[in-house]
C-alpha cells in the first residue's frame, strides 16, 4: 500500500523541479501531497495545499504578502505557516513523511515544516546549504540533508540524478518497517567529558536493573534533544547529573541549550535525580574565541577546539537559584545530590578548577531556594566517585519502583 509524502516547496519559481520529483514519487507507487510555499507567482501545477492556506496559517493572507512585497516578512509568515500546516496534516494521519528542496530561503521554510514531524518519521531536505552549518535548519530533528550541488533551478543531467536520489531516500524510508525488538524502559542521562566516569557507573547499574540508558552529551544540542524526547513521551526516568548547559546559558558560553533546559521532566512528572555536574565550567571554542572580558579568568584548554572557564562564586550563587527554581516546578518525585569534593573531573582537590568557596556558593543557593519537600543529599566525595554514582542511581531506582507500585 502506497505512502503519502508531503512535498513542500515553491511551486512558482521551482515548479519544474517539483513536477519532476512528484512524478518520480508516484512512479514508485506512492502519493506526493504537494504544499505550495511560493509567494511571488502562480504555481506551475495545482497543489494539494495552496500557498494561501500556508500564509493564513502564518498569520497573513497571501494577497497581503504580495501587496506588501516584503521578502523578509514573507519568509517569516511562510516559515511559521508551513510548520502549522504540516503538523496539522501529520496529526490527522494524512502524511507519512516529508521532502523539500530549496536554496537558503527555501531550506529555512522547508525544514521548518519537516522539523515538526516526530523523530523517526522520514524527512529529507535537498539544499544548496547542506554542506555548511546545518544546525539552524536541522535543529534537534533527524532531517536528512542532501547537497543539491546546483541551485534548485531546473532539470538537467545532474539535478535529475540528485532529485532521483532524494526520492529514493525518502521512499526507502517510508517503505522501511522497523523490526520488533525487545524494549526496556528508557532512562535519559546527561553527560560531559568531565562526568563520563560517573555516568558510565550509573549506566551499568541501571542496565543491570532492567533499564536502557540514553546518554546525551551536554553540548546544547544534546540537552535540547533530551528535553524533546522527554516531551515526546519516550523517557521513564531522568538522571540529570550534568547541568553545565545552565552555566553557558547564564554566562554566554557556546553550549547553551536555551532557557527551557531542565523543564521537561518536571512538567511530565517524571522521577528524576539532579546533580550540579560541571556547573564549575562555561564552554568556549578554541582559546582565541574566549571574549576579551573573560581573558583574565581561570581558563583551561580541554583540547584545541574547547576552552573551559571556571565559574565564580557570584555566578554559582545565581546558578544554584536557577537550578532550585527549575526543580521546584517539578510535578514528580525529585531529589538533589551535592558532591562536596567537586563538580567535575577538573574540580577536585589539587585539580585546576578546585575552588571550594565557589562550590559552597552554589550549594548554599540550592539549599536556600529549594522547595522544603525536595530532599537534598550532601555527599563528601567527588561527583565521579563510586560512592556518588551508587547513591544517585539507588535513589532513581527507588523512585522508579515507587512509580510502579
N, C-alpha and C positions, 0 to 999 in steps of 0.2 A: 504494500500500500504506500502510495507516494506521500512525501512530507511537504510541508509548506515552509518556504524560506522567504523571509522578509528581505526584499531588495530595496535598499534605501539609497536615494541619491537625486541629483539634479537632472531631471528628465528633459530639461530645456537645453542646457548647454552641453550635457553629456549624453544626450538621447541615443545616438548610435551605439555607444559603448554599452549602455544598459539594455538596449534591444538585443544586442548580441548575447549578453550574459543571461538574460531572461530566456532566450531561445535555447541556450546550452543547458540551463537547469531543466527545462521542460523536456529536452531530448533525453535526459537521464531519468525521466519518469516522475519528476517532482513538480510542484507548483511554485511559481515565483509570485509572491504577493508584493506588488510594486507600490512604493511610497515615494511620492514626489516631494523633494525639498527645494526645488528650483523656484526662485522668486522673480527672475528677470523676464522670462517669456513663457510661451505656451509649451507644454510637453510634446515631445515627438510622437508619443502614443498615450492613450488614455490610461492613467494609473488606477490601481485599486483604491489607493488613498490619495486624494488630491492635495496639492500644496495648501489650498485654502484651509483644510482641516488641520494641518500641521501648524500653520500660522496662528489659527484661532486657539489651538492648544497652548501656544506660546504666549498668548495674551493680546494679539492684534489680528486684524483682518489682513488678508493678502493685498486687498485693494489699498489699504492704508500704507503698507510697506512699499508698494510700488509708487505711491504718490509721494511719500517722504524721500525716497531714493537715498536712504542712509544705509550703506553696506554694513556698518558695524551694528546698527540696530537690527537689521535683517538677520545677521548672524546670531545675535543674542536670542531673538524671538524663535528662530527655527531650531536652534540648539535646544532650547527649553521645550519647544513643542514636540520635537521628534522623540525625546525621552518619554514624554507623557503618552504619546500615541503608541509607541512600541510596547510600553509597559501594559497599556490597556489591551492591546491585541494579544500579548502573551498571557495575561491574566484570564482572558476569555478563551484560552486554548486554541487560538487561531493561527499561531505560528510555532514552528519547531526549531528555528534557527534564524540567523541573520547574515547578510552580506552587504557590504557597502564599498564604494570606490570614490576616490577624490584626491584633490590637492590638499593644501594645508587647511583651507576653509571647509572643504568637503569632508576632510578627515575629522575635523572638530565636530561637525554636525553628525556625521555617520557614527562615530564612536560614542557620541552622547546617546544615540539610540541603542547601540549594541551593549553598552555598559549596564543598562537596566536589566538585561537578561541574566538570570541566576548563573552561578558557577556551574559549568558542565553543559550548558546549553550552547550549541555551536555558534560561533560568531567570528566572522572573517572580515578584515579591512584591507583592501588594496589601496596603497597610499604612496604618494610621492615623498612623504616624510618618514617612511617606515624604517629607514636605515639610520635615523638620528635618535634623539632623545624621545622615546615614545611614551614616557611616563605620563605626560599631560593628557595623552589620548587613551592609553590603556588603563591608567589608574591601578586599581586593585582587582580588575577583572581578568578573565582568561581569553581576551581577544587575540586572535592570530593575526599579526600584521605581515602583509606581503608587499615588498617593494614593487612599485609599478614600473620601475626602470624608466619609462617615458611618462610624460604627463598624460592624464586621462583626457585625451583629445582626439579620439577617432581610432578606427581599426586599421591595423597593419600587421605584418607577419610577427612582430614582436609583441604588440599589445594583445593580439588574439591568443597567443600562447600563454601570456601572463593571466589573462582573464579566464582562459580554459582551466589553467592550474588552480585558480581561485575557486572556480565552480567545483572542480574535482575535490578540493579540500573540504568545502562546506558540505557537499553531497556525501563524501566519505564519512564525515562526522555524523550527519543526521541519520545515515544508514547503519551506523555502528550501534550495536546493543551491548551494554555493559554486562559482563558475566556476573552471575550471582556469586558473591564472596561472603565468607563468614565475617560478620561485622561485630565490633565491640564498641561499647560506649566510648565517646571521644572526649579527651581532656585536652584543653589548649594550654600551652605553656609559653611564656615569653623568655627569651634567652639572648645573651650577648656574649661576645668572646670572653668577657670578664666574669660571666656567670655560667659558663659551659660546664664546669665541674659540678656545680650544684644541680643543674637541670638534668645532666646525664644520670646522676644518682637518683633523682626523683623519678625520672622516666623508667628506670629499671624496676623500682619498687611498684610503681603504678601498673606497669605491664605484668608483673608477677601477680597482681591482684585483678587481672582480667580487663584492664583498660588499654585503649590505644591512645598514644600521646601525639598530638600535633604540635611541633615546636616552631614558633615564629621568631625570626630574627628581628630584634627591636630596632629596626632601621627606618622607621617612619612608615614605609610601605608595609613592612611586616606587621606593625601594630594595627594599621588600618585594615589589613586583610583579616587579622584575628578578630577585630571588632565586627567586621562584615559577616564572617562565618558564624559568630555568636548570634548576630541579629537574624541570620537565616535559619537558625534552629539546629545547627549541626552539633553543637557542643553541650556536654553534660555537666562538666565542672571546669573550673579555671584555676590554674596555678600561675598567678600573676606575680612573678618574682623578679622581673626585670622591668622596672618602670622608668628607665633612663629617658624615654621619649618625652616625658613630662619636663625634664630639665632642658631639653632642646627647645621645646615649645616656649618655655619661660624666658630663657636667656638668648635665644636666637641661633641655636645650633642648626646643623643641616639635616638632622634625622628626626625632626618633629613628626608626630602622627596626627597633629591637629588638636584642637581644644576638646574634642569628644573622646579622647583616649581614656580608657578605664570606665566607660559609661555603660557599655552594652550588657555586661554580665549582671550588673546591679539592676538594670532595667528589666531583665528577664528572670530575675530572682534565682540565678544560678549559684550553687555553692562555690565560694572562692576563697583562696588564701592569697593575701597580698604581702609582699616584702619590698622594701625600697631599694631593690637591686640596681646598682650602677647610677644611683642618684648623686654619686660623688663626681659625675663627669658630664660634660657637654661635648658634643662631637662637631668637628670641622673637617674639611678635606685636608690636603697637604698643608704643612706648616705655613707656607706663603699665603694661604687663604684665610688665616685667622685675622679677624678685624683688628685694626690698629688699636682700638680701645682695650683690647684684651691681650696685647703683646707682652705686657708685664705680669701677666697672671701665670700660675703654675701650669705649664703645658707639658704634654708627654706625646711623643711620636709613636703611635701604636704600629704604624707602618708608613710607607712613603705616601699613601693616599689618605690616611686618617690621623688626625691630631686630636687628642683628648685634653680638655681643660677642666681643672679641678673646680668644683662648685665651692662657694664661700659660705660661711655661717649665715649671712644675710639671705642668700639665695635659698639655702636649705630650710630656713625657717618658713619661707614662702611655699616651698615645695611640700613641706610637711603639712601645712594648712590645706593646700590644694588636694593632696592625696587623701587627707582625712575627710574633706568635704565631699569628694567623689565617693568614698566608702560609705559615708553617711546616707547617701541617696539609694544605697542598695536595698532591694526588697527581699533579698535572700540571705541565707546564713553566710557569715563572713568572719574571718579572723585576720589579724595583722601580726606579723613576726618581725622583730627588730634584731639584727645581728650586731651586737655591741662591739665586736672586734673587726668591723669593716664591712663595707657595702659591695666590695668587688675584689677581684684578684689584686688590683693595684692599691686598694685601700685596706692595708693591714699593717701591723707594727713592723717598721723597718722598710716598708714599701713606699714608692714615690707619692702616693695620694693619701697616706695616713695623716689624718687631721681630726683628732678626737673632738675638738671644740665644734667643728663644722657638723660632724655627725650628731653631736649632742643637741645642736640647734634643731636639726631635723627631727630627732626623736621627741624632743620636748614639744615641738609644734604638733606632731601627730597626736601625742597623748593629750595635749590641751584641747584640741579641736574635735577629737573623735567622739562619736556617739557613745554614751555610757554603757550601752548594752553590747557593744562590739568589743570582744576581748583583744588585748594587746599583750603579746608574749615577748619578753626580752631575754635573749639567749646570749650568754657570754662566749661567743665564738664568731668566726668569720662566716660570711654568707655561703662560702664554698665548702665549709667543713661538714663532714658526715653527720655530725650532731644536728646541724641546722636542716640539712636535707631530709633527715628522718622525721624531724619534728613537723615540718611543713607538710610533708607527704602524709604522715599519720593523721594530721588534722583534716586534710582534704578527704582522705578515705573515710574518716569518721563522719564528716558532713554528707558524703555521698551515701553512706549506709543509712543515715537519718532520712534522706530523701526517699529511699526505697521502702522504708517502714510505713 
